[in-house]
């Protein structure tokens, strides 16, 4: 996480654009490793020869691989909250996979603090709109509304 803000300053981020993460390359080695960990060896992800015959023309990253990169991307962009003991994923209000990420492409996250509230004393809920952009392409890989909790 980035800089740690006082709770009041963090709450004031509601409705603001937070910025972009660094670019992350999604190469075949990363895709293959994700397939191995998850057991999802569908040919469109792991077999370049067969994948060439599809409308995509190459292997593509698993949608959930792209989604899993959000945590890494957030470290580049999301500020912390002073005194946080731990933060956890609470879930997604929405998620759409909009475009495939072809092997070898780079992606980055664009973050916007849609809402932030103090759910109860010492528990901050953040709702972040995030789009994962694909370098050189107009359509994002995914769009999500991601909810996290911080325990102060």
MARDOLO-889997 format. One record per residue: residue number from 0; residue in three letters; x, y, z of N, C-alpha, C, O, CB in turn. Coordinates in steps of 0.05 Angstrom, whole numbers, always signed. Glycine has a CB too. Example, Ala and Ser with C-alpha at 12.3 -4.5 7.8 and 13.67 -1.06 7.14 Angstrom:
> num:residu:npx:npy:npz:capx:capy:capz:cpx:cpy:cpz:opx:opy:opz:cbpx:cbpy:cbpz
> 0:ALA:+264:-114:+156:+246:-90:+156:+264:-66:+156:+285:-66:+169:+226:-89:+181
> 1:SER:+257:-45:+142:+273:-21:+143:+258:+1:+157:+268:+23:+161:+282:-12:+114
//
This chain:
> num:residu:npx:npy:npz:capx:capy:capz:cpx:cpy:cpz:opx:opy:opz:cbpx:cbpy:cbpz
> 0:UNK:+17:-23:+0:+0:+0:+0:+18:+25:+0:+41:+24:+8:-19:+0:+24
> 1:UNK:+6:+46:-9:+20:+72:-10:+21:+85:+17:+21:+72:+38:+7:+90:-31
> 2:UNK:+21:+110:+17:+22:+126:+41:-1:+120:+60:-23:+112:+50:+23:+156:+35
> 3:UNK:+2:+122:+85:-19:+118:+105:-31:+145:+112:-17:+164:+120:-9:+103:+130
> 4:UNK:-57:+146:+110:-72:+171:+115:-87:+169:+141:-95:+148:+150:-91:+178:+92
> 5:UNK:-91:+192:+155:-110:+192:+178:-138:+184:+168:-145:+189:+145:-110:+220:+191
> 6:UNK:-153:+172:+185:-180:+162:+178:-196:+184:+164:-209:+179:+144:-195:+152:+203
> 7:UNK:-197:+208:+175:-213:+230:+164:-205:+236:+135:-222:+241:+118:-211:+255:+181
> 8:UNK:-179:+236:+130:-169:+241:+103:-176:+219:+84:-183:+223:+61:-138:+246:+103
> 9:UNK:-175:+194:+94:-182:+171:+78:-212:+172:+71:-219:+167:+48:-176:+145:+92
> 10:UNK:-229:+179:+90:-258:+181:+85:-264:+202:+65:-284:+200:+50:-272:+186:+111
> 11:UNK:-247:+223:+64:-251:+245:+45:-245:+237:+16:-250:+253:-2:-234:+268:+53
> 12:UNK:-234:+213:+11:-228:+204:-16:-252:+196:-32:-250:+191:-56:-208:+182:-15
> 13:UNK:-275:+194:-19:-300:+185:-33:-304:+202:-58:-303:+227:-58:-324:+188:-14
> 14:UNK:-308:+188:-81:-313:+201:-106:-289:+210:-121:-291:+224:-142:-330:+224:-101
> 15:UNK:-265:+203:-112:-241:+213:-126:-227:+190:-141:-228:+167:-134:-221:+224:-105
> 16:UNK:-214:+198:-163:-197:+180:-178:-171:+177:-163:-159:+197:-154:-192:+191:-207
> 17:UNK:-162:+152:-160:-138:+147:-144:-114:+143:-162:-91:+145:-152:-142:+122:-127
> 18:UNK:-118:+137:-187:-95:+135:-205:-92:+107:-217:-110:+91:-216:-70:+142:-191
> 19:UNK:-69:+103:-229:-63:+78:-244:-40:+63:-231:-21:+75:-220:-56:+85:-273
> 20:UNK:-42:+37:-232:-20:+20:-223:+2:+19:-244:-1:+30:-266:-30:-9:-217
> 21:UNK:+24:+6:-237:+45:+1:-257:+34:-20:-277:+15:-35:-270:+71:-9:-243
> 22:UNK:+47:-22:-300:+40:-43:-319:+51:-69:-309:+73:-71:-298:+51:-36:-347
> 23:UNK:+35:-91:-314:+43:-118:-307:+42:-135:-333:+21:-136:-346:+26:-130:-284
> 24:UNK:+63:-149:-339:+63:-166:-363:+49:-192:-356:+55:-205:-335:+92:-171:-373
> 25:UNK:+31:-200:-373:+17:-226:-370:+28:-244:-392:+17:-247:-413:-14:-223:-372
> 26:UNK:+51:-257:-386:+64:-274:-405:+54:-303:-402:+39:-309:-384:+95:-273:-402
> 27:UNK:+63:-320:-420:+54:-348:-420:+62:-362:-395:+48:-379:-385:+64:-363:-445
> 28:UNK:+86:-356:-384:+95:-369:-360:+76:-363:-337:+70:-380:-321:+123:-359:-353
> 29:UNK:+66:-338:-335:+47:-331:-314:+20:-345:-318:+9:-356:-299:+42:-299:-313
> 30:UNK:+12:-347:-343:-14:-360:-349:-11:-390:-342:-29:-402:-330:-21:-357:-379
> 31:UNK:+11:-402:-350:+16:-431:-344:+17:-436:-314:+6:-456:-304:+42:-441:-358
> 32:UNK:+30:-418:-299:+31:-422:-270:+4:-420:-258:-3:-435:-239:+50:-400:-258
> 33:UNK:-13:-401:-267:-40:-399:-257:-56:-424:-263:-72:-433:-246:-54:-374:-269
> 34:UNK:-53:-434:-287:-67:-459:-295:-59:-482:-276:-76:-498:-268:-60:-467:-324
> 35:UNK:-33:-483:-270:-23:-505:-253:-35:-502:-224:-44:-522:-213:+7:-504:-251
> 36:UNK:-35:-478:-214:-46:-474:-187:-76:-479:-185:-85:-490:-165:-40:-445:-177
> 37:UNK:-90:-471:-205:-120:-474:-204:-130:-499:-216:-153:-507:-212:-132:-450:-218
> 38:UNK:-114:-513:-232:-123:-537:-245:-140:-531:-270:-152:-550:-281:-139:-554:-227
> 39:UNK:-140:-506:-279:-155:-499:-303:-136:-499:-327:-122:-479:-332:-168:-471:-300
> 40:UNK:-135:-521:-341:-116:-524:-364:-131:-523:-391:-123:-536:-410:-102:-551:-361
> 41:UNK:-152:-507:-392:-167:-505:-417:-147:-496:-439:-130:-479:-434:-191:-484:-415
> 42:UNK:-150:-508:-463:-130:-503:-484:-127:-474:-491:-105:-466:-499:-138:-519:-509
> 43:UNK:-148:-458:-489:-146:-430:-497:-125:-415:-480:-116:-394:-488:-174:-416:-494
> 44:UNK:-119:-426:-457:-99:-414:-439:-71:-426:-442:-51:-411:-440:-108:-416:-411
> 45:UNK:-69:-452:-448:-43:-465:-445:-33:-478:-470:-10:-489:-470:-45:-485:-424
> 46:UNK:-48:-479:-492:-39:-492:-516:-37:-472:-539:-57:-467:-553:-58:-516:-523
> 47:UNK:-14:-460:-543:-11:-440:-564:-19:-449:-592:-31:-434:-607:+17:-430:-565
> 48:UNK:-14:-474:-599:-21:-483:-626:-51:-485:-630:-61:-475:-650:-8:-511:-630
> 49:UNK:-65:-496:-611:-94:-497:-613:-107:-470:-611:-126:-463:-625:-106:-516:-592
> 50:UNK:-96:-453:-593:-107:-426:-589:-104:-409:-614:-120:-391:-618:-93:-413:-565
> 51:UNK:-84:-414:-631:-81:-399:-656:-105:-402:-674:-111:-384:-690:-56:-408:-670
> 52:UNK:-119:-424:-671:-142:-430:-688:-168:-417:-678:-189:-420:-692:-146:-460:-690
> 53:UNK:-167:-404:-656:-191:-391:-645:-193:-362:-655:-174:-352:-666:-191:-392:-614
> 54:UNK:-216:-349:-651:-218:-321:-658:-198:-302:-645:-193:-280:-654:-246:-311:-652
> 55:UNK:-186:-311:-622:-167:-295:-608:-140:-296:-621:-124:-277:-619:-164:-303:-579
> 56:UNK:-133:-318:-635:-108:-321:-649:-84:-328:-632:-62:-331:-642:-103:-296:-663
> 57:UNK:-88:-330:-606:-66:-337:-588:-79:-346:-561:-103:-345:-557:-47:-312:-584
> 58:UNK:-61:-354:-543:-71:-361:-517:-79:-335:-503:-69:-313:-509:-49:-376:-500
> 59:UNK:-97:-338:-484:-107:-315:-468:-105:-322:-438:-105:-345:-430:-136:-307:-475
> 60:UNK:-102:-301:-422:-102:-305:-393:-130:-313:-383:-150:-305:-395:-93:-279:-379
> 61:UNK:-130:-329:-362:-155:-335:-349:-167:-308:-338:-152:-291:-329:-151:-355:-325
> 62:UNK:-193:-305:-340:-205:-282:-329:-199:-278:-299:-194:-256:-290:-236:-283:-332
> 63:UNK:-198:-301:-285:-193:-299:-256:-163:-293:-250:-157:-283:-229:-200:-325:-242
> 64:UNK:-146:-299:-269:-118:-290:-266:-117:-260:-267:-104:-247:-250:-100:-303:-289
> 65:UNK:-130:-248:-287:-131:-219:-289:-143:-207:-264:-132:-188:-253:-147:-210:-314
> 66:UNK:-165:-219:-254:-177:-209:-229:-158:-211:-206:-157:-193:-189:-203:-225:-224
> 67:UNK:-143:-233:-204:-126:-237:-181:-103:-216:-180:-91:-212:-159:-113:-265:-183
> 68:UNK:-98:-203:-202:-77:-183:-203:-86:-156:-189:-69:-139:-185:-68:-177:-231
> 69:UNK:-112:-154:-183:-121:-129:-171:-107:-123:-145:-99:-100:-139:-151:-131:-165
> 70:UNK:-102:-143:-128:-88:-139:-103:-61:-127:-108:-53:-108:-95:-86:-165:-87
> 71:UNK:-46:-139:-127:-19:-128:-133:-21:-100:-144:-5:-83:-136:-6:-147:-154
> 72:UNK:-40:-94:-161:-44:-68:-172:-51:-47:-150:-41:-25:-151:-65:-68:-193
> 73:UNK:-67:-56:-131:-76:-37:-110:-52:-27:-93:-52:-5:-84:-96:-51:-92
> 74:UNK:-31:-44:-90:-8:-35:-75:+5:-10:-87:+17:+6:-73:+13:-58:-73
> 75:UNK:+3:-7:-113:+14:+16:-126:-2:+42:-122:+9:+64:-124:+17:+11:-156
> 76:UNK:-28:+39:-117:-46:+61:-118:-61:+68:-92:-62:+91:-85:-67:+56:-139
> 77:UNK:-71:+48:-79:-88:+52:-56:-73:+62:-32:-53:+50:-24:-103:+27:-49
> 78:UNK:-81:+84:-20:-68:+93:+5:-77:+74:+28:-99:+63:+27:-75:+122:+11
> 79:UNK:-60:+72:+48:-68:+58:+72:-82:+77:+91:-85:+101:+85:-44:+45:+85
> 80:UNK:-90:+66:+113:-102:+82:+135:-85:+79:+159:-78:+57:+167:-132:+73:+140
> 81:UNK:-78:+101:+171:-61:+100:+195:-74:+83:+217:-98:+84:+222:-56:+129:+207
> 82:UNK:-57:+66:+229:-67:+49:+251:-81:+23:+242:-92:+9:+258:-85:+64:+268
> 83:UNK:-80:+17:+216:-93:-7:+206:-79:-32:+217:-55:-35:+215:-94:-8:+175
> 84:UNK:-95:-50:+229:-85:-75:+239:-85:-96:+217:-67:-113:+215:-101:-85:+263
> 85:UNK:-106:-95:+200:-107:-114:+177:-129:-104:+158:-147:-89:+165:-114:-143:+187
> 86:UNK:-125:-112:+133:-145:-107:+113:-153:-133:+100:-137:-151:+97:-134:-87:+91
> 87:UNK:-179:-135:+92:-188:-160:+79:-206:-153:+55:-219:-132:+54:-204:-177:+100
> 88:UNK:-207:-172:+37:-226:-171:+15:-254:-177:+26:-256:-196:+42:-219:-190:-9
> 89:UNK:-273:-161:+19:-301:-167:+28:-317:-178:+5:-337:-192:+10:-314:-141:+39
> 90:UNK:-309:-173:-19:-322:-184:-42:-324:-165:-65:-311:-144:-66:-350:-193:-35
> 91:UNK:-341:-172:-84:-345:-155:-108:-375:-150:-111:-392:-169:-109:-334:-169:-134
> 92:UNK:-383:-125:-114:-411:-119:-120:-417:-125:-149:-440:-133:-156:-417:-90:-114
> 93:UNK:-397:-122:-166:-401:-128:-195:-374:-135:-207:-353:-127:-198:-414:-105:-210
> 94:UNK:-375:-151:-228:-351:-159:-243:-360:-167:-271:-378:-183:-275:-336:-182:-228
> 95:UNK:-346:-156:-290:-350:-163:-318:-323:-166:-331:-306:-149:-329:-368:-142:-333
> 96:UNK:-320:-189:-346:-296:-193:-362:-303:-182:-390:-321:-194:-403:-287:-223:-363
> 97:UNK:-290:-161:-399:-298:-147:-423:-282:-153:-448:-292:-152:-470:-297:-118:-418
> 98:UNK:-256:-160:-444:-239:-166:-467:-217:-185:-457:-208:-184:-435:-226:-140:-478
> 99:UNK:-209:-203:-475:-188:-222:-467:-160:-209:-466:-154:-190:-481:-187:-246:-487
> 100:UNK:-144:-219:-448:-116:-210:-446:-99:-231:-459:-96:-254:-449:-108:-206:-415
> 101:UNK:-89:-225:-483:-72:-243:-498:-45:-246:-484:-34:-227:-472:-68:-234:-527
> 102:UNK:-34:-270:-486:-8:-275:-475:+13:-255:-486:+14:-249:-510:+2:-304:-482
> 103:UNK:+29:-244:-467:+49:-224:-474:+40:-196:-471:+56:-177:-473:+57:-229:-502
> 104:UNK:+14:-191:-467:+4:-164:-463:+10:-154:-435:+15:-169:-417:-26:-162:-469
> 105:UNK:+9:-127:-432:+12:-115:-406:-15:-103:-397:-30:-93:-414:+34:-93:-406
> 106:UNK:-20:-104:-371:-45:-93:-360:-38:-75:-337:-17:-77:-324:-64:-116:-351
> 107:UNK:-57:-57:-331:-54:-40:-307:-82:-34:-297:-102:-36:-312:-39:-14:-314
> 108:UNK:-84:-27:-272:-110:-20:-260:-114:+10:-258:-95:+25:-251:-112:-32:-232
> 109:UNK:-138:+19:-263:-147:+47:-259:-167:+46:-236:-187:+33:-238:-159:+60:-285
> 110:UNK:-161:+60:-215:-177:+59:-190:-191:+85:-184:-181:+107:-188:-158:+52:-167
> 111:UNK:-216:+82:-174:-233:+104:-166:-247:+96:-140:-259:+75:-139:-253:+113:-188
> 112:UNK:-245:+113:-120:-258:+108:-94:-288:+116:-97:-295:+139:-93:-245:+124:-70
> 113:UNK:-305:+97:-102:-333:+102:-106:-347:+109:-80:-364:+127:-79:-347:+78:-119
> 114:UNK:-340:+95:-59:-352:+100:-33:-333:+91:-11:-317:+72:-15:-380:+86:-30
> 115:UNK:-334:+104:+11:-319:+96:+35:-334:+105:+59:-343:+128:+62:-290:+108:+34
> 116:UNK:-338:+86:+78:-354:+91:+102:-342:+77:+126:-327:+58:+123:-383:+82:+98
> 117:UNK:-348:+87:+149:-341:+74:+174:-365:+56:+181:-385:+67:+191:-333:+94:+197
> 118:UNK:-363:+31:+176:-385:+12:+182:-392:+10:+211:-415:+9:+219:-378:-16:+171
> 119:UNK:-371:+10:+227:-373:+9:+256:-347:+21:+267:-328:+24:+251:-379:-20:+267
> 120:UNK:-346:+27:+292:-321:+38:+302:-297:+21:+296:-296:-3:+303:-323:+43:+333
> 121:UNK:-278:+32:+282:-253:+18:+275:-255:+0:+250:-235:-14:+245:-245:+2:+297
> 122:UNK:-277:+1:+236:-279:-16:+211:-287:+3:+188:-309:+14:+188:-301:-39:+215
> 123:UNK:-269:+5:+169:-273:+23:+146:-279:+5:+122:-263:-13:+115:-249:+41:+141
> 124:UNK:-301:+10:+108:-308:-4:+84:-303:+14:+60:-313:+36:+58:-338:-13:+84
> 125:UNK:-287:+4:+41:-281:+18:+16:-293:+4:-7:-291:-21:-10:-250:+21:+12
> 126:UNK:-307:+19:-24:-318:+8:-49:-303:+22:-72:-305:+46:-76:-349:+12:-51
> 127:UNK:-287:+6:-86:-269:+17:-107:-278:+7:-134:-281:-17:-139:-240:+9:-101
> 128:UNK:-283:+26:-152:-287:+19:-180:-260:+16:-193:-243:+34:-191:-305:+41:-195
> 129:UNK:-256:-6:-206:-230:-11:-219:-235:-23:-247:-252:-40:-251:-213:-30:-202
> 130:UNK:-219:-13:-265:-218:-24:-292:-190:-33:-297:-170:-19:-290:-227:-2:-314
> 131:UNK:-187:-56:-309:-161:-66:-316:-157:-61:-346:-171:-73:-363:-157:-97:-310
> 132:UNK:-139:-42:-352:-134:-35:-380:-113:-53:-392:-96:-64:-379:-124:-6:-381
> 133:UNK:-116:-57:-418:-97:-73:-434:-81:-53:-451:-92:-38:-466:-111:-96:-451
> 134:UNK:-55:-54:-448:-38:-35:-463:-44:-36:-493:-43:-58:-505:-8:-40:-457
> 135:UNK:-49:-13:-505:-53:-11:-534:-81:-19:-543:-86:-20:-567:-34:-28:-547
> 136:UNK:-99:-24:-525:-126:-32:-532:-146:-13:-520:-142:-2:-498:-132:-61:-523
> 137:UNK:-169:-9:-534:-189:+10:-525:-207:-2:-503:-215:+12:-485:-206:+18:-548
> 138:UNK:-213:-28:-505:-231:-40:-487:-216:-52:-463:-196:-65:-467:-247:-63:-501
> 139:UNK:-226:-47:-438:-212:-58:-415:-216:-89:-413:-236:-99:-424:-221:-45:-390
> 140:UNK:-199:-102:-399:-201:-131:-395:-224:-136:-376:-239:-156:-380:-175:-142:-383
> 141:UNK:-227:-120:-355:-249:-124:-336:-256:-98:-323:-241:-78:-322:-241:-145:-315
> 142:UNK:-280:-97:-312:-290:-75:-296:-303:-88:-271:-318:-107:-274:-311:-56:-312
> 143:UNK:-296:-77:-248:-307:-88:-223:-312:-66:-203:-300:-45:-204:-287:-109:-212
> 144:UNK:-330:-73:-185:-334:-57:-161:-325:-74:-137:-339:-94:-130:-365:-47:-158
> 145:UNK:-303:-67:-126:-288:-84:-106:-292:-72:-79:-289:-48:-75:-258:-86:-114
> 146:UNK:-299:-89:-60:-304:-80:-32:-283:-92:-13:-279:-116:-14:-333:-87:-23
> 147:UNK:-271:-74:+3:-251:-83:+22:-258:-72:+50:-272:-52:+52:-222:-75:+14
> 148:UNK:-248:-85:+70:-251:-75:+98:-224:-71:+110:-206:-87:+106:-268:-95:+114
> 149:UNK:-221:-49:+125:-197:-44:+140:-204:-43:+169:-223:-29:+177:-183:-17:+130
> 150:UNK:-189:-57:+185:-194:-58:+214:-172:-40:+227:-148:-46:+226:-193:-87:+225
> 151:UNK:-182:-19:+241:-164:+0:+253:-160:-6:+283:-146:+8:+297:-175:+29:+249
//
